[in-house]
Amino acid sequence: MKNHKNKIILILIFLFALSLRLYGINWDNDQHLHPDERFLTMVTERIKLPISFTQYLNTNISPLNPYNYKEYQFFVYGTFPIFLTKYLATILNLDSYGKIHFLGRALSAFFDSLNIFSLYLISKLIFKKQPLYSRNKTSPKSKNTWPLLYFLPSLFYATCIFPIQLSHFFAVDTFLNFFIFATFTLLSHWLTKRNCHPERSRGISRLVRGLQQSWSLLLSPIFFGLAMASKISALLFSPVIALFFLFYFFKTKNFFNIIRLIKLIFLGSYFLLTTFLVFRLVQPYAFVSLIKPNPQFIDNLKTLQSFNDPDAWFPPAVQWLSKTPILFPLKNLVFWGIGLPLSILFFISLFKIISFTLKTIVSFRAKSRNLITTDFGTKLKILKNHNPIVFLLLAWIILLFFFQGSQFVTTMRYFLPIYPFICLLAIKPTSNLKFIFTTFIFHFIFCISFLSIYSRPHSRVQASNWIYKNIPIESLITNEYWDDPLPLNLPKQTASSYSGQMLSLYDPDTPEKWQRLSPIINNADYMIMSSNRLWGSIPPVPNKYPQTSKFYQNLFDEKLSFTKLIEINSYPGINLPFLKKCYYFGPTNFPYKEKTNKWFTIDSQCLYPGIYIRDDTSEEAFTVYDHPKVLIFKKK
């Protein structure tokens, strides 16, 4: 009865997580406003299902291979998500540019929601029988409240804002996240079960017991192979997998055993071979023969890696020139990724785990001559029998965060694979359930505030409607190159009603650039910036863009021949029409020169009155896809 009740609760949390991720699935009002998603949509719609398995495996002729279409010669994404989407779209008759991205978004939401089950399973493994995670025996309510801990990581992840946001996009990151965490879950189950009754049985019974305990190990390389076929960066998880096998080897008293070493080599070989076969089967176009890599795929990866260089000229990378490694991704993780409430829980738990580990090490050194003590014996048991899973959780968080956080490009989605792990470590060591539930309330409020961006039209759609109503037709409108131009084509209204020019402001600052742009700016009637992509990234690097930085600063200070007509945004918050004004909290990233940014402002021109949190200082990609700030300037 108890297990039945737990299953019902778990399914309800899964459905809750899925509903949050599917809410507002048409968030861009059929406009395809996410560039990466737009590209994947075009590729998935263009490729065709092969007529045979042999044709599927043939890199040169397969209609599923994006490289066999001249417009897609640069493709570095994993193929499992697009193959799955294409196959289901064909069955469901959704195989068109206007429909297939909805299926891709739904699958993204579904796979991310599946982490709910893995979180519950891992919680049961690490919250049981560990002194560090033991219940408060002095509390009369501990027996009743203890099972709730198994569900809390799932509940926190279900309402975590950044996974919710990425689940609204047809992209590969949520698939990667699920398969990496599933791999970790399966290996954790194997490592834990393998040490419940080590080496007790003999003969056939020992073989049967070994198979019963090793099914999770047998499945784990399949999931890891699918992770690699979703995104090649899954390889970063390899050191953690190696640690699992090392813990397996060192978990018994007699670990210097030739038979155990042979078993380790056999299991490791099985894992490597199965992973390769799955990857080879699901991403066949990374190869030109059985084991020979596809030179085009390798060259594409090298080109992608070259963008991770401050000396390379790649417009979307300009934003990273002014960012501090480690600190900037940490700020995004804390405030916009998992949110401040959950961050507080996590860092409290992290402090307790590290403190406990250090005390154990000190105890070991102090009592190295007399190991038979209750205190030390307890701590040694933790380190030897139970702590590996917690250690491996922490190892992956540290490995991925510091590796990706020290790179030139530190976009938030690169850190998604540590989010479930953070939710796990954030819970039990705090022990105070009242504090945890209070934190969850604030965490959930933040989640609901973020979801509000999907309850109203996309800010670019709002801006397009405003343009059609307020800007005379045949006006000359400028937009910024490398960003989506406005107005968008809407039902019964098209952008062709206006004359349009693009400002290539990302081009290197040269006299020729401004000789080309100055006449366009002087002749323009209106200047539109459909996001903060350019004005948020160029002014912070005046050494690279001295004249363009000055242009933006003068524009915002109204020292040019333009004045700001309206700002249309879609910040996270609560829509309260009776207020008749918008109350904004938080700093902006306006490139003001003479004015100062304020933490609190009131806007009487906004379209959706209410109370909102400004997230302008977050990473560019967090805002420019689903809730960008649109600025419209008019010639004075």
N, C-alpha and C positions, 0 to 999 in steps of 0.2 A: 504493500500500500504506500509506504514511504517512497520507494523508488518510482512508483507510478505518479505520485504527486510531484516529485522532482522533475520527471520528464515533462509533465504538463507545464510547470513553471518555466523550464528551459525553452520549450517550444514557444511559449508566450513571449519570452524575451527575444527570441529569434524573430518572431513576427513583428514585434515592436521595432526592433532594429531595422528590419526590412522595410517597414512602412515609413520610417524616418528617411531612409535612403531612396525610396521611390516617390516621396512627396515632392511635387513640383518637377516631375521628370521632364516635362517640356519647358524647362526654366528659361530657355532662350527664344521661346515663341516661334519655333520652326526656322530660326535664322542661322543655325550652325555657327555659333559665336566662339567656340573653342577651337583654335587652330590645329592642335594635335588631333583632337577628335575629328575635326573636319577632314584631315588627311586620312585617318584610319577609315572614316566612312567612305571616302572616295575609293580607297584601295579595296575595302571589303565589298563594295558594290561592283567594282570592276572585275575582280578575279572570278573565275568560274570553277565549279566542281569538276574534277577529272572523271573520265569514263571508266578508269580501271586503277587498281592499286599500283600497277607497274608504272602507269603514266604519272600517278601521284608522286612516286619516288624519283622520277626522272627530272632533275633540276632544269634541264635544257628545254623541255617541252611541256612541263606541267602548267595547266591554266591557273593553278592556285599560286604559282610563284610570282610575286610582284615584280621581280626582276625581268620577267618575260613581257612586261609592258613598258614601252619606252618612256612613259611619263613617271615611272616609279623606279628609277635606277638608284635612288638612295633610299634604303629601307633598313632600319636597325631595330625595329620592334620585334618582340616575340610573336611567333605565328599562331600559337595555340589559341589566344583570345579571338583572333580574326577568323581562324578556321572554324572554331565552335560557333561563332556568331553567323558566319556564312552558311554553315550547314543548317542551323536552326531557322535562319531567315528563309532559306529555300523551302523548307518543310512548311513553315507558317505563312508563306506568301508575303514576306516582309522584305524581299530582296530588291529594294529600291533606295535611292539616295534620300528620299524623304521619310523613309520608315526604318531603315536598318539601324540607324544610330539609336533609336529608341530601344530596340532589342539589345544593342550593345550596352546601353546605360542600365537596363534591367539586369543583365547578366553581371555587370560590374557591381551593382547593389547586392545581388544574390550572393556572389562569391565573398564579398566583404562581410556580409551578415553571417556566413557560415563560420566565421571566427568565433562566434558566440559559443558554439558547441566545443571547440577546441579549448577555449578559455575555461569552460566548466571542467573539462577533463583534467587539464593541468592543475586547476585549483584543488581538485580532490587529491592529486598526487603530492602537492607541496604543502598543503595546509594540514595534512594528517601526520601525526606521530613525529613532529619536529619540535623540539624544545623552543626553538626560535619562533615557531608558529603555533605553539600550544595555547589552548584556551585558558582563560583566567579561571582557575579552579575555585577561587574564592567567591566568584560571582554566582548566585543562585540561578541566574538567567542564562548562564553560559551554555548549558546543555541545549537550550532551546534556540539560542541565537547563533550557535556555531554553524549549523548548515547554511545559514544565510550567506556566510562568507564565500561559499562555493559559487554563488550567483553574482556577487558584487563585481568582480572583474568583468563579467559579461555585461552587466548592466551599465557600468562605466564606459565600456567600449561602445556599447549600443548608442550612447548619447555623446560620443566624442566628435567634435565638430569637423576636424579635418578629414577623418575617414568618411564622414557623411558627405562632405563636399566632393571628395574624389569619387565617391560612389555615384554621383550625379553625372559623371563623365564617362564616355566610352573610351577607356584607356586601359593600359596593361598593368598599371601599378596595383590595383586591388587584387588582380589575379595573382601577381607575384606575392603580395602580402599573405594571401590565404595559403598558398602552397608552401611558403617558407614556414609559416607558423604550424601548418599541419605536419610538416616534416619534423619540426621540433617536438610536437606533441607525440608523434609516433615513436621517436627515438627516446623520449622521456619515459613513455610507457614501457618500452623494451628494457631500458636501463634499470628502472625501478623493479619490474617483475623479475628480471634476471637475478636480482639480489634478494628476493624474498626467501628462496630456499636454495641457496647455492650448493651445487655439487652433492646433493643428498642422495639422489636416486642412482640406480645403475641400470645398464643394459637397455632393453626396449622401453621400460618405463621412463628412463632418463631421456631417451630420444623423444618420446611422446611429450614429456614435460617441456623439453627444449623447444619443440614445435609450437606448443601452446603459448609459450612465453615469447617466442620470436616472430609471431605473425606481424607484429607492428614493425619490426626491423625489416621484414620482407617487403612490406608496403612502402616504407619510407623513401627508398630511392626512386620509386615511381613518382611520388609527389615532388621530390626534388628535381627530377628530370622535367616535370611539367612546370616547375618554377623557372628553370632555365629557359624553357620554351616559351615562357611568358615574358621574361626579360633577362637578358644575359647577365645582368648585375647580380643575379642570384648566386653567382660564384663567390661573392663576398661572404656567404654563409658557410663556406667550406671549412674554415678553421674551427667553427663551433661543432660541426659534424665530426671532425677529427678529435675534438675534446671528448665527445661522447664515447668514442672507441677507446680512448686512453683511460677514461674513468672505468669503463668495462674491464679493461686489462688490469688496473690497479685496485679493483674493489675487493679482492680476496687476500687472505693472509699470505698465501703462497703464490704471489703473482709472477715470481720468476720461475715460470713453468713452461717447458718447451711445448707441451700440448696446448696450453692456453695461448701461447704465442702463435702457434699454427692456426688455431681457431680465429684469432684476431686477424691474421693475414687473409684467411678465407672469407671472413665476414666483410672485411674492408674491400676485398677484390669483388665480392658479389655486389656491394653497394656501388662501386665505381662502374662496373660493367653494366648494371641495370640502369643506372643514371644515364650513361652514355647511350644505351639502346633506346631509352624513352626519348631523350633529346633528339637523337638521330631520326627517330620515327616521326616526331611531332614538329620538328623544325628541320625538315629534310633539305631545305635550300641553303642551309649554312654549309652544305657539303656538295662536292661535285662527283665524288665517288664514295665508297663505303666509309672511309675514314679521312679522306683528303678534304680539308676545309675549302669552301668556296672563296677564291681570291677577292671577288667583288664584295662579299659579306665582310671579310677581314678589312678591306680598304675602307668600307663604310664605317666600321667601328673606329678605325684610325682617324678618319675625318671627324667623327663625332668627338673623339678624345681631344682633337686639336682645338675644339671650341672651348675646352677647359683650360684656357691659357690667356692671361691678361694681355699678352702682346698680339693675340690674334684679333683681327677685326671681324666681329660677329655682332650685329646690332642688339639682339636680345641679351647678350652678355655684358653690355655696357653697365647695367645695373650693379654688377658684381664688383666693379672697379672701386666703388666707395664702401664696400661692406667688409667688416672684420670677420675673418674666419673664426669658427667656434662660437663667438659671442652672438653674431647675428642669427645663425640657425638656432641657438639656444633660446634667444628672445622669441623667435617665431614658434618654437616648440612650446614654450611656457605659456605665451599669451594667446596664440592663434591656433596652435596644433591640438594640444590636449586641454588647454585652458588653465587659468590660474588656480581654480579650486583643486583640480586633480593634480596639478604640479606640486602644490603644497603637500598633499598626501604622499606623493611619490618621493619627494626629497626628505620628508620625515622618515619614511621607510628606508630609504637609501642610507640615511645617517645611522639608523639602528642596525641595519645589516652590516655595514662597514665597522661600526663600533663593536658589535658582537664578535665579528671575525678577528679584529685586532686584539680584543680581550682574550680570545681563545689562543692566539699566537703567543701572547705574553704569558698566559698560563702554561703553555707548553714549554717555553724556555725556562720559566721559574721552577717547574716541577719535572724537568727532564730526568732528574736522578731518582724521582719517586713518582712513577706514573700511576700508581694504584691509589687514586684519590677520587672521591665521588664527583667533585666539581670538574676536574679535568677529564675524568672518564665520560661524563655526560657530554662535554664539549667535543671530545674526540669522536664520540659516537655520531654526533651531528655532522662533523666534517667528513666522516668516513661513509656513513650510511644514508644520510638524508640531504645534506647540503649541496650535492652536485647539481641538482636541478636549479636551485636558487643561484648557485654560482654560474651556471651556464646561461641562465636568463640575463644575469648582470653582465656576463662576458660579451654577449651579443649586443646589448645596448651600448656598452662602452666601445666595442670594436666598430660598430657601424657609425655611431655618432661622431667619434673622433676621426675616423677615416674620412667620411663624407664631409664633416664639419671643417676639416682642414684643407679641403679642396678650394679651388677658385670659384666654382659654381656650387652653391649650397642650397639649391631649391628645396622646398619643404617636402615634395613628394619622394625625394631620395631617402627620407627618414621614415617613411610610412611603415616599413617592416619592423620597426621597434615599438610601434604604438601598442599592439596587444601585450607585449612584454612589459611595458611600463604599467599598463592597467593591472597586470598580475602583481608586480612588486609593490604597487601603491597601496595595497589593501591591508594585509593582516598585521604586520609589525606595529602599526599604530594602536591596535588593540581596542581603542575606544570606539565602540560602535556608534554611540551618539554623535561623536565628532565626524565619523565617516558618513553617516546619513545626513548630517547637516551640510557637509561638504557636497554630497550628491545633490542636494536641493539647489545649491548655487550653481553646480555644474549643469544641472538640467535646465535651469533658467537661462544660462548662457547658450545652451543647445537650442532652446526654443527661440531665443533672440536671433540666432544665426539662421534658423530655418525660415524666419520671416522674409528673407530675401527672395524665397521661392513663392511667397504668397502674393506678390505683386508683379506687374510686368517688368521685364528686364530693363535696366536703366537706359540702354541704347534704344530700346523700343519706345520707352517713354520720351526720350529725346527726339526720336524720329517723328513721333506724333506731334510733339511741340513744334518742331521745325515746319512741318506741313501746315500747321495752323498759323504760325506767326512770322515766317520768313517768306517774302514775296517770291513767286516763281521767277526763274531766269536769273536769280541772284548768283553771284560768283562765290562759291564756298570752297575754302581750303580745308583739307584734312592732312593728317600726318602719315607719311609713308611708314610701313611696318606696323600699322594699326588698322583696324576695321573702319572704313570711312562711313560717315553719316550724311544724309539720312539713309536708313535701310529701306529696301523695297517692302512695302506693306500692301495689304489688300486694297485695291482701287487707288493706290498711290505709289509712284515710282520715283527713284532718285533722278531719273532723266529730266525731271522738271527743272532741275538746277544745273548750272555750269559748275564743274568741279575741277580742282587742281590739287595735286599731292605735293606736300612739302617734304623733301628728302633730308630731314634734319639730322638723321643719323650719319650722313656722309661726313667724312673728315673735314674739319674746318680749314677751308682754303679760300682764297679770294674768288676762285671760279665758282665755288658753291654759292656764295652770297651774290655774285653777279647773276646767277641763275635764279635764286630764290627771291631776291629783292623786288623785281617787277611783279612777281606773282602775289607777294604780300601787299604791295602797294595797290594793286588792282582789285584785291579781294574785298567783298562786302561783308563777309562773315568768316570767322576762323573757328573751326571746331576741333576739339581734342576729345576723342571718344574714350580715353582712359588716361591714367597717369604714366603709361608706359614710357613715353619720351621725356615729359617734363619732370617726372620723378627720378629719372636715371641720369640725365645729361647735366643739369646744374650742379650736382654734387661732385662732378669731376671737371672743374674749370680748366685744369691743366691740359686735358685732352680736347675739350670743347670750349675754348675761351669765348669766342664770339657767340656761339649758340647758347651758352650759359647766360651771357649778358642779354641776349634776345629774350629768353624766357623770364629773366628777372625784371626786365623793363616792361614786358607784356603784363606780368602779374602786378607790377607796381603802377600800371596804367600810364607809363611814360611813352608808349607808342601811340599810334593813331587808332587804337582799339580799346574798348571798354567791355568788361565782363557783363554779359546780358543775363545769363542764368547758369546755375549749377544744378545738375540733375544727378542724384546719387541713389544708392540703395543699400544703406548701411544696415548691419545687424541691429535689431532693436525691437521695439513694440510700437505698432501703429495705433495712435490714440487720436482719432479725428476731432474730438471735442477740444483738444488743445489749440487747434488752428495754426500751430507753429511747430517747427522741428527744433528739438533741443539736442545738441550734439555734445558728447563728452569724448575727450581724447584729443591728442595732437594731430595736426595735419602735416603733410610734407610739401606744402607750397614752397616754391623757391623764392620766397620773399627776400628782398635785399634790405629794405628800409622798414618793413612792417614785421611784427612778431607773431608767431603762431600762438593761438590761445587754446587752452584745454577745454574751454566751454564757450560755445557760441549758440545764438538763436537765429534761425532762418525763417522769415515770414513768407518766403516765396516757394517753399518746398511743396511738392505735390502730395506727399503722404505724411501729414503731421504726426508727431509722436516723439518718443525718447530713443536715441540711437547712440551706438558706440562707433566712433570713427576708427577705422582700421587702416588708415592711409599709410602708416609707418610699417605695416606688415610687408612681407615679400610681395613683389609685383604680381606674381602668378596667383596669389591668394585672392586678389580683387579683380584683376583685369578680365577674367573670363565670365564669371556669373554675376558680379555686382560692381562694375567699374564706375568711376566718377566721370561724368561728361561735363565739359566746360564749353560754353558757346560765347564767343566774343563778336562784337559788332563794330564796324568802322564808325568812328566818332562823326 
